[in-house]
Amino acid sequence: MAALGRRRSDADIFVEFGLTPVQYFRRLEQILVKKHFLHSLGITPTVSAQLQLICQVRLACHSTKNALAHDDTRLSTR
């Protein structure tokens, strides 16, 4: 487990769960929309909304990085 105060990275997620960061955040996002499941775990709607926002931001960042990389590749092949 990561030491307290240490910033977690995408690599930590991959090592601990065996998923890519995108897979992890997509799965978490799918779980967070299951309100009855979250209620049974004691996760409040406020916390759920905050976690959903984190997932959306992380997935959007990944999409942006991929789009920029794709544009760079297109430009370098011209």
N, C-alpha and C positions, 0 to 999 in steps of 0.2 A: 504494500500500500504506500502511496506517496506520503512523504513527510509533510507535516503541517507547515503551512506557509509557502510551500513550493508550488509554483504554477504548474498546473496539469497541462499536458500537451496531447495532441492527437495520437502520438505514439503510445502514451499511457493507455488510452482507450483500446487501441489495437491489442496491446500486450495483455491487458486484464480481461478482455471479453472475446478476443479472437475475431473481431469484426473490424472492417475499415471504419473510419470516422463517419463516412456518409451512411453506411449500413446501420451503425449505432444510432445516429440521430434520426434516421427514418423509422427505425423500430421503436425508439422511444416516443416519437411523435404519434405513431399508430396506437401505442398503449395509452397515451395521454388523452385520447379522444373517447376512451371507454370509461365513461363517468361512473358506472356501477362498480367497475373494478377498482378505480381510484378511491371511491368511497370506502370500499371494504379494506383498503390499505391505510385509510386514515389521511389520505392526501386531500387537502382542502382545494376548492376551486381556484383560490388565489395562487397557491403554489403550482397547481396544474397549469394555469395560464402563464405563469412566469417560465416554467419549464418548456411549454410550447413555444414561447417567444425565443428562448435560447435555441431550440431546435431549428426554428425558422431562420434565425440569423446565421447559424452555422451552416445550414444547407444553402442559403443564399450566397454566403461567402465562397463556398465550394463551387457553386455554379458560376459565380463571377470569375474565379480563378481559372476555371476551365474555359470560359468564353475568351478571356484575355490570352490564355495560352494558345487557343485555337486561332485567334486573330494574329498572334505573333508568328505562328507556323505558316499561315497563309501569306503573310507579308514577306517572310524570308524565302518563300519558294517562287516569288515573282522575279 
